[in-house]
Amino acid sequence: MNKEISKQLELEKINKNIQELRDILNEICCTVVEDEKDKERLGVSEALDKLIVQYMKELNK
């Protein structure tokens, strides 16, 4: 497979995961009472941060 196509597919996969996590995080933030699900919210936020970093690294390859 062409390196450029492979890179594009990887970026699309990461971007899809980023969008899914953003949706989950938005839902958590809108539907829970403060302190009720802080650990869950933090976990999703951290996973989102990691995916964004991975996306940026892949983009700069």
N, C-alpha and C positions, 0 to 999 in steps of 0.2 A: 504494500500500500504506500502511496506517496506520503512523504513526511508532512507536507502541508495539509493534506486531507486528514491524516491521523491527528495532527495538532488541532484542526478545526473540530473534529469529532470529540476530542477530549474537552475542548473549551465548551462545546454545546452541552456535553454531559455535566460538567461542573456548573455551568450557568443554570441548567434545569434544577439541579440540587439546591443551588443558592435560592432560586425563586420559590421552591417548595418550602425551604426553611424560613424564608421571609414570611410566607403566608402563615405558617404554623406560629411563628413568633408574634405576628400581628394578631392572630386569633387569641393566643394566650394573653397578650397584653390587653385586649379588649374585653375578654370574657371572665377574667378572674379578679377577685378582690385582692388588694395589696397584701403582700406577704403570704398569700395562700399557696402560690406555686412559684416562689422565688427560685428554688433549685431547678425546677423544670425550665423556667424562663432563662436562667443563666446558662443551663446546659445547651439549649437551642441557640442562644446568642453566641456562645463559644464555638459551637459547631459551624455556625454561619461565618464567624470570623475566620476560622481555619479554611473554609471553602473559598472565601474571597481571596485570602493569601495564596492558596493553591492556584486559583484562577489567574491572578496577577503574575505569578511565577511562570505559568504555562504560556501566558500571553507574551512574556518577555523572552521566551526561549528562541 
